[in-house]
Amino acid sequence: MTTTTGAATGAATPAFPDAADADELLARIRALQPLIAGNAAQGERDRRVVEESIAALTEAGAFRTAQPRRHGGYETSLRTMLDVSATVAEADGGTSWVVTLCNVCAWMAGLMSGQAQDDVWGANPDAKVSGVLTPSAEAVRVEGGYRITGRWFYNSGSWHADWAGVGFPVTDENGQLVDQGLALIPRSDLGLEDTWFVAGMASSGSNCLIAEDVFVPDHRIMSTGAALGGKYPTEYGDEALYRSALVPVLALVLVGPQLGLGRRALEIVKTKAAGKSIAYTHFAAQSDSVAFQLQLAEAAMMIDTAHLHAYRAADAIDSAARAGTYPDVLERARMRADAAWALEHVTKAIDILLSAHGAAAFASANPLQRIWRDSAVAARHAVTLPAVNYEIYGKALLGRDDQITPMI
């Protein structure tokens, strides 16, 4: 583990908000669950979260989880970010995905220069940020910044964001790739192509954003290469949250919605068990069946396991950030593996619960079928694919020098 070396180092690190603050935020979100759940089917049909839900969650502070306190945010811990996402997901997966991605992109904006942060939140403390790190663009160095042209797919929350953080390749004067950058661009400077037609997470609105020769000043650029090692442009080195390890945060936040989806699936199946028979058997109630009891217990343990691994990784990230140290490659690789292990166990648990509940789980009116589809689609995000993350961890455990990605 190494000491974090950002644009500046701070003095005493302010503590993350205490548990009472987090509990109050989560209580406000729980109070909105009936509203969010009631809008879920409409959001799926519209392929975007219903604005009523977005407005209510904005008012409750759900989108300020990772926003700097200097700009009215909560600047909370990663563990609280997971809990916020999970609590929203208990009501609707697509809505939670939007909250999650906007929050983690706000966190990335918090890594950038103070001037960039002022651009985002100075005039609008409720500004939301979406983003895609993939450098699917071209950039030309000009005086004071870059001119960027590109297309970025799967930009979750695209309908609701005011800004976007997008990846681009940094080339030298000979056109050779020397780095990857992240550019922070006003949403008003970007076009949107409605491309998100999917089986699950439909309401996340993960469309394609388009830039046509957009100028981005240097103060709204971050070197991704430097950020992978914990070197961020922010001048506010005393803010613990913005010392957190980049890739582990990006991977782990995607587990938050899965935790809530798993909890909700378990609650539905458990609650209905006493009043639902098992067809073609003598069981008038599923809850009387030992086979059902075993399935329920197995699913519950898998969901518990997911929480334990997710919280282990979150606590390790938070502890290192608080101490001002940057986890080494082995630690960061394990954090990616923790995220993969967690989501793999949630998706397996949901499969078990649907089988235990029976064919009625797939009725259009049954929220279980949307939970299943949302979880399955979200679990295929590239940064959390289990096989990939386990290979990364395995190579790190062996100390090999043939890693498959610098994104650790």
C-alpha positions as a Markdown table, in Angstrom:
| # | Residue | x | y | z |
|---|---|---|---|---|
| 1 | Met | 0.0 | 0.0 | 0.0 |
| 2 | Thr | 1.4 | 3.4 | -1.0 |
| 3 | Thr | 0.7 | 6.9 | 0.1 |
| 4 | Thr | -1.8 | 8.7 | -2.1 |
| 5 | Thr | -0.2 | 11.4 | -4.2 |
| 6 | Gly | -2.8 | 13.7 | -5.6 |
| 7 | Ala | -2.5 | 17.3 | -6.9 |
| 8 | Ala | -2.2 | 18.3 | -3.3 |
| 9 | Thr | -2.1 | 16.6 | 0.1 |
| 10 | Gly | -4.3 | 17.7 | 2.9 |
| 11 | Ala | -4.1 | 18.1 | 6.6 |
| 12 | Ala | -6.4 | 16.2 | 8.9 |
| 13 | Thr | -9.0 | 14.1 | 7.1 |
| 14 | Pro | -12.6 | 14.9 | 7.9 |
| 15 | Ala | -14.4 | 11.7 | 8.9 |
| 16 | Phe | -17.1 | 10.3 | 6.7 |
| 17 | Pro | -20.6 | 11.2 | 7.9 |
| 18 | Asp | -21.7 | 9.3 | 10.9 |
| 19 | Ala | -24.2 | 6.4 | 10.9 |
| 20 | Ala | -27.1 | 8.7 | 12.0 |
| 21 | Asp | -26.6 | 10.9 | 8.9 |
| 22 | Ala | -26.6 | 7.8 | 6.6 |
| 23 | Asp | -29.6 | 6.3 | 8.4 |
| 24 | Glu | -31.6 | 9.5 | 7.8 |
| 25 | Leu | -30.8 | 9.5 | 4.1 |
| 26 | Leu | -31.8 | 5.9 | 3.8 |
| 27 | Ala | -35.0 | 6.5 | 5.7 |
| 28 | Arg | -35.9 | 9.2 | 3.2 |
| 29 | Ile | -35.3 | 6.9 | 0.3 |
| 30 | Arg | -37.3 | 4.1 | 1.9 |
| 31 | Ala | -40.3 | 6.4 | 2.3 |
| 32 | Leu | -40.1 | 6.8 | -1.5 |
| 33 | Gln | -40.1 | 3.1 | -2.3 |
| 34 | Pro | -43.9 | 2.9 | -3.0 |
| 35 | Leu | -43.6 | 5.8 | -5.4 |
| 36 | Ile | -40.6 | 4.3 | -7.2 |
| 37 | Ala | -42.1 | 0.9 | -7.4 |
| 38 | Gly | -45.4 | 2.3 | -8.7 |
| 39 | Asn | -43.5 | 4.0 | -11.5 |
| 40 | Ala | -41.3 | 1.0 | -12.4 |
| 41 | Ala | -43.5 | -0.5 | -15.1 |
| 42 | Gln | -44.0 | 2.9 | -16.8 |
| 43 | Gly | -40.2 | 3.6 | -16.7 |
| 44 | Glu | -39.6 | 0.3 | -18.4 |
| 45 | Arg | -42.1 | 1.0 | -21.1 |
| 46 | Asp | -40.7 | 4.5 | -21.6 |
| 47 | Arg | -37.1 | 3.3 | -21.4 |
| 48 | Arg | -36.3 | 6.0 | -19.0 |
| 49 | Val | -37.0 | 6.6 | -15.3 |
| 50 | Val | -40.3 | 8.5 | -14.7 |
| 51 | Glu | -39.5 | 12.1 | -13.9 |
| 52 | Glu | -41.6 | 12.0 | -10.8 |
| 53 | Ser | -39.2 | 9.4 | -9.3 |
| 54 | Ile | -36.2 | 11.4 | -10.4 |
| 55 | Ala | -37.5 | 14.6 | -8.8 |
| 56 | Ala | -38.5 | 12.8 | -5.6 |
| 57 | Leu | -35.0 | 11.2 | -5.3 |
| 58 | Thr | -33.3 | 14.5 | -6.0 |
| 59 | Glu | -35.3 | 16.2 | -3.3 |
| 60 | Ala | -34.4 | 13.3 | -0.9 |
| 61 | Gly | -30.7 | 13.8 | -1.6 |
| 62 | Ala | -30.2 | 10.4 | -3.2 |
| 63 | Phe | -28.1 | 12.0 | -6.0 |
| 64 | Arg | -25.8 | 13.9 | -3.6 |
| 65 | Thr | -24.2 | 10.8 | -2.0 |
| 66 | Ala | -20.8 | 11.4 | -3.7 |
| 67 | Gln | -21.0 | 15.1 | -4.3 |
| 68 | Pro | -18.5 | 17.3 | -2.4 |
| 69 | Arg | -19.8 | 19.0 | 0.8 |
| 70 | Arg | -18.3 | 22.2 | -0.6 |
| 71 | His | -21.1 | 22.0 | -3.2 |
| 72 | Gly | -23.9 | 20.9 | -0.9 |
| 73 | Gly | -23.3 | 17.1 | -1.2 |
| 74 | Tyr | -22.9 | 14.5 | 1.5 |
| 75 | Glu | -19.4 | 13.3 | 0.5 |
| 76 | Thr | -20.3 | 10.0 | 2.1 |
| 77 | Ser | -18.5 | 6.7 | 2.3 |
| 78 | Leu | -18.5 | 4.0 | -0.3 |
| 79 | Arg | -20.4 | 1.7 | 2.0 |
| 80 | Thr | -23.2 | 4.3 | 2.2 |
| 81 | Met | -23.2 | 4.6 | -1.6 |
| 82 | Leu | -23.8 | 0.8 | -1.7 |
| 83 | Asp | -26.7 | 1.1 | 0.8 |
| 84 | Val | -28.3 | 4.0 | -1.1 |
| 85 | Ser | -28.2 | 2.1 | -4.4 |
| 86 | Ala | -29.5 | -1.1 | -2.7 |
| 87 | Thr | -32.4 | 0.7 | -1.0 |
| 88 | Val | -33.5 | 2.3 | -4.3 |
| 89 | Ala | -33.2 | -1.1 | -6.0 |
| 90 | Glu | -35.6 | -2.7 | -3.5 |
| 91 | Ala | -38.2 | -0.6 | -5.3 |
| 92 | Asp | -36.8 | -0.7 | -8.9 |
| 93 | Gly | -33.6 | -1.8 | -10.5 |
| 94 | Gly | -33.5 | 0.6 | -13.4 |
| 95 | Thr | -34.0 | 3.6 | -11.1 |
| 96 | Ser | -31.3 | 2.3 | -8.8 |
| 97 | Trp | -28.9 | 2.0 | -11.8 |
| 98 | Val | -29.4 | 5.6 | -12.7 |
| 99 | Val | -28.9 | 6.7 | -9.1 |
| 100 | Thr | -25.8 | 4.5 | -8.9 |
| 101 | Leu | -24.2 | 5.7 | -12.1 |
| 102 | Cys | -24.9 | 9.3 | -11.5 |
| 103 | Asn | -23.4 | 9.1 | -8.1 |
| 104 | Val | -20.2 | 7.4 | -9.2 |
| 105 | Cys | -19.8 | 9.9 | -12.0 |
| 106 | Ala | -20.3 | 12.7 | -9.5 |
| 107 | Trp | -17.5 | 11.1 | -7.5 |
| 108 | Met | -15.3 | 11.1 | -10.6 |
| 109 | Ala | -16.1 | 14.8 | -11.1 |
| 110 | Gly | -15.0 | 15.2 | -7.5 |
| 111 | Leu | -11.6 | 13.9 | -8.5 |
| 112 | Met | -11.1 | 16.7 | -11.0 |
| 113 | Ser | -9.9 | 20.2 | -10.5 |
| 114 | Gly | -11.8 | 22.6 | -8.2 |
| 115 | Gln | -12.5 | 24.7 | -11.2 |
| 116 | Ala | -14.2 | 21.8 | -13.0 |
| 117 | Gln | -16.2 | 21.1 | -9.9 |
| 118 | Asp | -17.3 | 24.7 | -9.8 |
| 119 | Asp | -18.4 | 24.4 | -13.4 |
| 120 | Val | -20.6 | 21.4 | -12.6 |
| 121 | Trp | -22.2 | 22.5 | -9.3 |
| 122 | Gly | -21.5 | 26.2 | -8.9 |
| 123 | Ala | -24.7 | 27.4 | -10.5 |
| 124 | Asn | -26.7 | 24.2 | -10.0 |
| 125 | Pro | -26.1 | 22.1 | -6.8 |
| 126 | Asp | -28.6 | 19.5 | -8.2 |
| 127 | Ala | -26.6 | 18.9 | -11.4 |
| 128 | Lys | -26.2 | 15.2 | -12.3 |
| 129 | Val | -23.3 | 13.6 | -14.1 |
| 130 | Ser | -23.3 | 10.5 | -16.3 |
| 131 | Gly | -20.3 | 8.9 | -17.9 |
| 132 | Val | -18.5 | 6.3 | -20.0 |
| 133 | Leu | -14.8 | 5.7 | -19.7 |
| 134 | Thr | -14.4 | 3.9 | -23.0 |
| 135 | Pro | -12.2 | 6.1 | -25.2 |
| 136 | Ser | -14.4 | 5.8 | -28.2 |
| 137 | Ala | -13.5 | 9.2 | -29.6 |
| 138 | Glu | -10.8 | 11.2 | -31.4 |
| 139 | Ala | -9.1 | 14.2 | -29.8 |
| 140 | Val | -7.0 | 17.0 | -31.2 |
| 141 | Arg | -4.7 | 19.0 | -28.9 |
| 142 | Val | -5.4 | 22.8 | -29.3 |
| 143 | Glu | -4.5 | 25.8 | -27.2 |
| 144 | Gly | -6.0 | 25.5 | -23.7 |
| 145 | Gly | -7.5 | 22.0 | -24.2 |
| 146 | Tyr | -8.8 | 19.4 | -26.7 |
| 147 | Arg | -11.3 | 19.3 | -29.4 |
| 148 | Ile | -13.1 | 16.0 | -29.1 |
| 149 | Thr | -15.3 | 14.1 | -31.5 |
| 150 | Gly | -16.8 | 10.7 | -30.5 |
| 151 | Arg | -19.7 | 8.4 | -29.7 |
| 152 | Trp | -20.2 | 6.8 | -26.2 |
| 153 | Phe | -22.6 | 4.0 | -25.8 |
| 154 | Tyr | -24.4 | 2.7 | -22.7 |
| 155 | Asn | -24.4 | 6.1 | -21.0 |
| 156 | Ser | -26.7 | 5.3 | -18.2 |
| 157 | Gly | -28.9 | 8.2 | -16.9 |
| 158 | Ser | -28.4 | 10.0 | -20.2 |
| 159 | Trp | -31.9 | 11.5 | -20.1 |
| 160 | His | -31.4 | 13.0 | -16.7 |
| 161 | Ala | -27.7 | 14.2 | -16.6 |
| 162 | Asp | -26.5 | 17.7 | -16.9 |
| 163 | Trp | -22.9 | 16.7 | -17.5 |
| 164 | Ala | -21.0 | 13.7 | -18.9 |
| 165 | Gly | -17.6 | 12.4 | -18.2 |
| 166 | Val | -16.3 | 10.6 | -21.3 |
| 167 | Gly | -13.2 | 8.8 | -22.2 |
| 168 | Phe | -10.9 | 9.8 | -25.1 |
| 169 | Pro | -7.4 | 8.7 | -26.3 |
| 170 | Val | -4.6 | 11.1 | -25.7 |
| 171 | Thr | -2.1 | 11.1 | -28.6 |
| 172 | Asp | 1.3 | 12.9 | -29.1 |
| 173 | Glu | 2.2 | 15.1 | -32.0 |
| 174 | Asn | 2.9 | 12.0 | -34.2 |
| 175 | Gly | -0.6 | 10.6 | -33.5 |
| 176 | Gln | 0.7 | 7.9 | -31.2 |
| 177 | Leu | -1.4 | 6.9 | -28.2 |
| 178 | Val | 0.3 | 8.1 | -25.0 |
| 179 | Asp | -2.5 | 8.1 | -22.4 |
| 180 | Gln | -6.2 | 7.9 | -21.9 |
| 181 | Gly | -8.2 | 10.9 | -20.6 |
| 182 | Leu | -11.5 | 11.7 | -19.1 |
| 183 | Ala | -13.3 | 14.8 | -20.3 |
| 184 | Leu | -16.1 | 16.5 | -18.4 |
| 185 | Ile | -18.5 | 18.0 | -20.9 |
| 186 | Pro | -21.9 | 19.8 | -20.5 |
| 187 | Arg | -24.7 | 17.7 | -21.6 |
| 188 | Ser | -25.9 | 20.7 | -23.7 |
| 189 | Asp | -22.8 | 20.3 | -25.9 |
| 190 | Leu | -23.6 | 16.7 | -26.7 |
| 191 | Gly | -26.1 | 15.0 | -28.9 |
| 192 | Leu | -28.1 | 11.9 | -27.9 |
| 193 | Glu | -29.0 | 8.9 | -30.0 |
| 194 | Asp | -31.8 | 6.8 | -28.6 |
| 195 | Thr | -30.2 | 3.3 | -28.8 |
| 196 | Trp | -31.2 | 1.5 | -25.6 |
| 197 | Phe | -33.5 | -1.3 | -26.5 |
| 198 | Val | -32.9 | -4.1 | -24.1 |
| 199 | Ala | -34.4 | -7.0 | -22.1 |
| 200 | Gly | -33.5 | -5.7 | -18.7 |
| 201 | Met | -32.5 | -2.4 | -17.0 |
| 202 | Ala | -34.6 | -0.8 | -19.8 |
| 203 | Ser | -35.4 | 2.3 | -17.7 |
| 204 | Ser | -31.7 | 3.1 | -17.2 |
| 205 | Gly | -31.8 | 5.1 | -20.5 |
| 206 | Ser | -28.2 | 4.0 | -21.3 |
| 207 | Asn | -28.1 | 5.7 | -24.7 |
| 208 | Cys | -25.4 | 6.9 | -27.0 |
| 209 | Leu | -24.0 | 10.4 | -26.4 |
| 210 | Ile | -22.3 | 12.2 | -29.3 |
| 211 | Ala | -19.7 | 14.9 | -29.5 |
| 212 | Glu | -18.9 | 16.8 | -32.7 |
| 213 | Asp | -15.7 | 18.8 | -32.4 |
| 214 | Val | -16.5 | 19.9 | -28.9 |
| 215 | Phe | -13.8 | 22.0 | -27.1 |
| 216 | Val | -13.0 | 20.8 | -23.6 |
| 217 | Pro | -10.6 | 23.1 | -21.5 |
| 218 | Asp | -7.7 | 21.6 | -19.7 |
| 219 | His | -9.2 | 22.1 | -16.3 |
| 220 | Arg | -12.0 | 19.6 | -17.2 |
| 221 | Ile | -9.6 | 16.9 | -18.3 |
| 222 | Met | -8.2 | 14.1 | -16.1 |
| 223 | Ser | -5.5 | 11.6 | -17.0 |
| 224 | Thr | -6.9 | 8.1 | -16.6 |
| 225 | Gly | -3.4 | 6.7 | -16.5 |
| 226 | Ala | -2.4 | 8.8 | -13.6 |
| 227 | Ala | -5.8 | 8.2 | -11.9 |
| 228 | Leu | -5.2 | 4.4 | -12.0 |
| 229 | Gly | -2.3 | 5.0 | -9.6 |
| 230 | Gly | -4.3 | 7.4 | -7.3 |
| 231 | Lys | -3.0 | 10.7 | -8.7 |
| 232 | Tyr | -6.1 | 12.9 | -9.2 |
| 233 | Pro | -6.2 | 16.6 | -10.2 |
| 234 | Thr | -8.3 | 17.8 | -7.2 |
| 235 | Glu | -6.6 | 20.4 | -5.0 |
| 236 | Tyr | -8.7 | 19.2 | -2.0 |
| 237 | Gly | -6.4 | 16.5 | -0.8 |
| 238 | Asp | -8.1 | 16.5 | 2.7 |
| 239 | Glu | -11.3 | 15.0 | 1.3 |
| 240 | Ala | -11.2 | 11.3 | 2.1 |
| 241 | Leu | -13.8 | 10.2 | -0.4 |
| 242 | Tyr | -11.8 | 11.6 | -3.3 |
| 243 | Arg | -8.7 | 9.6 | -2.3 |
| 244 | Ser | -10.5 | 6.3 | -2.9 |
| 245 | Ala | -9.0 | 3.8 | -5.4 |
| 246 | Leu | -10.4 | 4.4 | -8.9 |
| 247 | Val | -11.2 | 1.0 | -10.4 |
| 248 | Pro | -12.3 | -0.7 | -7.2 |
| 249 | Val | -14.9 | 2.1 | -6.7 |
| 250 | Leu | -16.1 | 1.8 | -10.3 |
| 251 | Ala | -16.5 | -1.9 | -10.0 |
| 252 | Leu | -18.0 | -2.1 | -6.6 |
| 253 | Val | -20.7 | 0.5 | -6.9 |
| 254 | Leu | -22.3 | -1.7 | -9.6 |
| 255 | Val | -23.0 | -4.3 | -6.9 |
| 256 | Gly | -25.3 | -1.9 | -4.9 |
| 257 | Pro | -28.3 | -2.4 | -7.2 |
| 258 | Gln | -27.8 | -6.1 | -7.1 |
| 259 | Leu | -27.9 | -6.3 | -3.3 |
| 260 | Gly | -31.3 | -4.5 | -3.3 |
| 261 | Leu | -32.7 | -6.7 | -6.1 |
| 262 | Gly | -31.6 | -9.8 | -4.2 |
| 263 | Arg | -33.2 | -8.6 | -1.0 |
| 264 | Arg | -36.4 | -7.7 | -2.7 |
| 265 | Ala | -36.7 | -11.1 | -4.5 |
| 266 | Leu | -36.1 | -12.9 | -1.3 |
| 267 | Glu | -38.8 | -10.9 | 0.5 |
| 268 | Ile | -41.4 | -11.5 | -2.2 |
| 269 | Val | -40.8 | -15.2 | -2.4 |
| 270 | Lys | -40.7 | -15.6 | 1.4 |
| 271 | Thr | -43.8 | -13.5 | 2.0 |
| 272 | Lys | -45.9 | -15.3 | -0.6 |
| 273 | Ala | -44.8 | -18.8 | 0.5 |
| 274 | Ala | -47.6 | -19.3 | 3.1 |
| 275 | Gly | -50.4 | -18.6 | 0.6 |
| 276 | Lys | -49.0 | -20.3 | -2.5 |
| 277 | Ser | -49.4 | -24.0 | -3.2 |
| 278 | Ile | -47.0 | -26.3 | -5.0 |
| 279 | Ala | -48.9 | -27.6 | -8.0 |
| 280 | Tyr | -49.2 | -31.4 | -8.5 |
| 281 | Thr | -48.2 | -32.1 | -4.9 |
| 282 | His | -50.0 | -32.3 | -1.5 |
| 283 | Phe | -48.5 | -29.0 | -0.4 |
| 284 | Ala | -51.2 | -26.3 | 0.1 |
| 285 | Ala | -48.4 | -23.9 | 1.1 |
| 286 | Gln | -44.9 | -23.7 | -0.2 |
| 287 | Ser | -43.7 | -22.9 | 3.3 |
| 288 | Asp | -44.6 | -26.5 | 4.4 |
| 289 | Ser | -42.2 | -28.0 | 1.8 |
| 290 | Val | -38.7 | -29.0 | 3.0 |
| 291 | Ala | -37.5 | -28.7 | -0.6 |
| 292 | Phe | -38.8 | -25.1 | -0.7 |
| 293 | Gln | -37.3 | -24.3 | 2.7 |
| 294 | Leu | -33.9 | -25.6 | 1.5 |
| 295 | Gln | -34.1 | -23.4 | -1.6 |
| 296 | Leu | -35.0 | -20.4 | 0.4 |
| 297 | Ala | -32.2 | -20.9 | 2.9 |
| 298 | Glu | -29.6 | -21.4 | 0.1 |
| 299 | Ala | -30.7 | -18.2 | -1.7 |
| 300 | Ala | -30.7 | -16.2 | 1.6 |
| 301 | Met | -27.2 | -17.4 | 2.3 |
| 302 | Met | -26.0 | -16.4 | -1.1 |
| 303 | Ile | -27.5 | -13.0 | -0.7 |
| 304 | Asp | -25.8 | -12.7 | 2.7 |
| 305 | Thr | -22.5 | -13.8 | 1.1 |
| 306 | Ala | -22.9 | -11.1 | -1.5 |
| 307 | His | -23.3 | -8.4 | 1.2 |
| 308 | Leu | -20.3 | -9.7 | 3.2 |
| 309 | His | -18.0 | -9.5 | 0.2 |
| 310 | Ala | -19.3 | -6.1 | -1.0 |
| 311 | Tyr | -19.0 | -4.6 | 2.5 |
| 312 | Arg | -15.5 | -6.1 | 2.9 |
| 313 | Ala | -14.4 | -4.4 | -0.2 |
| 314 | Ala | -16.2 | -1.1 | 0.6 |
| 315 | Asp | -14.7 | -1.0 | 4.1 |
| 316 | Ala | -11.2 | -1.7 | 2.7 |
| 317 | Ile | -11.6 | 1.1 | 0.1 |
| 318 | Asp | -12.9 | 3.5 | 2.8 |
| 319 | Ser | -10.2 | 2.7 | 5.3 |
| 320 | Ala | -7.4 | 3.3 | 2.8 |
| 321 | Ala | -9.0 | 6.5 | 1.7 |
| 322 | Arg | -9.3 | 7.7 | 5.2 |
| 323 | Ala | -5.7 | 6.8 | 5.9 |
| 324 | Gly | -4.5 | 8.6 | 2.8 |
| 325 | Thr | -3.0 | 5.4 | 1.3 |
| 326 | Tyr | -3.6 | 3.7 | -2.0 |
| 327 | Pro | -4.2 | -0.1 | -2.0 |
| 328 | Asp | -1.6 | -2.1 | -3.9 |
| 329 | Val | -2.3 | -4.2 | -7.0 |
| 330 | Leu | -3.1 | -7.3 | -5.1 |
| 331 | Glu | -5.6 | -5.5 | -2.8 |
| 332 | Arg | -7.2 | -3.8 | -5.7 |
| 333 | Ala | -7.5 | -7.0 | -7.7 |
| 334 | Arg | -9.2 | -8.7 | -4.7 |
| 335 | Met | -11.6 | -5.8 | -4.6 |
| 336 | Arg | -12.6 | -6.5 | -8.2 |
| 337 | Ala | -13.0 | -10.2 | -7.3 |
| 338 | Asp | -15.1 | -9.2 | -4.3 |
| 339 | Ala | -17.5 | -7.3 | -6.6 |
| 340 | Ala | -17.7 | -10.2 | -9.1 |
| 341 | Trp | -18.3 | -12.7 | -6.3 |
| 342 | Ala | -21.1 | -10.6 | -4.8 |
| 343 | Leu | -23.0 | -10.1 | -8.1 |
| 344 | Glu | -22.5 | -13.8 | -9.1 |
| 345 | His | -24.1 | -14.9 | -5.9 |
| 346 | Val | -27.0 | -12.5 | -6.1 |
| 347 | Thr | -27.8 | -13.6 | -9.7 |
| 348 | Lys | -27.6 | -17.3 | -8.6 |
| 349 | Ala | -29.8 | -16.6 | -5.6 |
| 350 | Ile | -32.4 | -14.9 | -7.8 |
| 351 | Asp | -32.5 | -17.9 | -10.2 |
| 352 | Ile | -33.1 | -20.2 | -7.2 |
| 353 | Leu | -35.8 | -18.0 | -5.9 |
| 354 | Leu | -37.7 | -17.9 | -9.2 |
| 355 | Ser | -37.5 | -21.7 | -9.4 |
| 356 | Ala | -38.8 | -22.0 | -5.9 |
| 357 | His | -41.6 | -19.5 | -6.5 |
| 358 | Gly | -42.7 | -21.2 | -9.7 |
| 359 | Ala | -43.9 | -20.2 | -13.1 |
| 360 | Ala | -46.0 | -17.4 | -11.7 |
| 361 | Ala | -42.7 | -15.5 | -11.2 |
| 362 | Phe | -42.7 | -14.8 | -14.9 |
| 363 | Ala | -46.2 | -13.2 | -15.1 |
| 364 | Ser | -46.0 | -9.6 | -16.4 |
| 365 | Ala | -47.7 | -8.4 | -13.2 |
| 366 | Asn | -45.1 | -10.1 | -11.0 |
| 367 | Pro | -42.2 | -7.8 | -10.1 |
| 368 | Leu | -40.0 | -10.9 | -9.8 |
| 369 | Gln | -39.6 | -11.1 | -13.6 |
| 370 | Arg | -38.4 | -7.6 | -13.8 |
| 371 | Ile | -36.0 | -8.2 | -10.9 |
| 372 | Trp | -34.6 | -11.2 | -12.7 |
| 373 | Arg | -34.2 | -9.4 | -16.0 |
| 374 | Asp | -32.7 | -6.3 | -14.5 |
| 375 | Ser | -30.2 | -8.3 | -12.4 |
| 376 | Ala | -29.2 | -10.5 | -15.3 |
| 377 | Val | -28.5 | -7.5 | -17.7 |
| 378 | Ala | -26.7 | -5.5 | -15.0 |
| 379 | Ala | -24.5 | -8.5 | -14.1 |
| 380 | Arg | -23.0 | -8.4 | -17.6 |
| 381 | His | -21.3 | -5.1 | -17.2 |
| 382 | Ala | -17.7 | -5.5 | -18.4 |
| 383 | Val | -16.0 | -4.2 | -15.3 |
| 384 | Thr | -17.8 | -6.8 | -13.1 |
| 385 | Leu | -17.7 | -10.0 | -15.2 |
| 386 | Pro | -16.7 | -12.8 | -12.8 |
| 387 | Ala | -14.4 | -14.8 | -15.1 |
| 388 | Val | -12.5 | -11.6 | -16.0 |
| 389 | Asn | -12.2 | -10.4 | -12.4 |
| 390 | Tyr | -11.2 | -13.8 | -11.1 |
| 391 | Glu | -8.4 | -14.0 | -13.7 |
| 392 | Ile | -7.2 | -10.6 | -12.7 |
| 393 | Tyr | -7.1 | -11.7 | -9.0 |
| 394 | Gly | -5.5 | -15.0 | -9.8 |
| 395 | Lys | -2.7 | -13.4 | -11.7 |
| 396 | Ala | -2.2 | -10.9 | -8.9 |
| 397 | Leu | -2.1 | -13.7 | -6.3 |
| 398 | Leu | 0.7 | -15.4 | -8.3 |
| 399 | Gly | 2.5 | -12.1 | -8.9 |
| 400 | Arg | 2.5 | -12.6 | -12.6 |
| 401 | Asp | 3.4 | -9.8 | -15.0 |
| 402 | Asp | 1.0 | -10.7 | -17.8 |
| 403 | Gln | -2.1 | -8.9 | -16.4 |
| 404 | Ile | -5.0 | -8.6 | -18.9 |
| 405 | Thr | -5.8 | -5.0 | -18.2 |
| 406 | Pro | -4.4 | -1.9 | -16.5 |
| 407 | Met | -7.9 | -1.3 | -15.0 |
| 408 | Ile | -7.1 | -2.5 | -11.5 |
